[in-house]
Amino acid sequence: MTSDLWEVRTLPDGLALELRGGDKPGLVLVQGSDRVIVELAHVKTVIAAMGDAAEDLAAVLAAGGVYHA
């Protein structure tokens, strides 16, 4: 399997977002030595789920709820 790096975006808190090509293109979230790899076929689903979670969290915080990490 080959993995060609297309682009890297640096995000806050030492998080990096890598877009990779090759045999199995995908999205890689990197923080330190930790890596989360999402194959291209599943990227849209993961992004939609993250958007939904952020929306839910914003609604809880706006209503005066307490968020526990």
URUR-V749117 format. One line per field, one symbol per residue. burial: 1 if it has 16 or more other ideal C-beta (glycine too) atoms within 10 Angstrom, else 0. A space follows every 50 residues. Layout:
burial: ???
This chain:
burial: 00000000000000000111000001110100000000000000000000 0000000000000000000
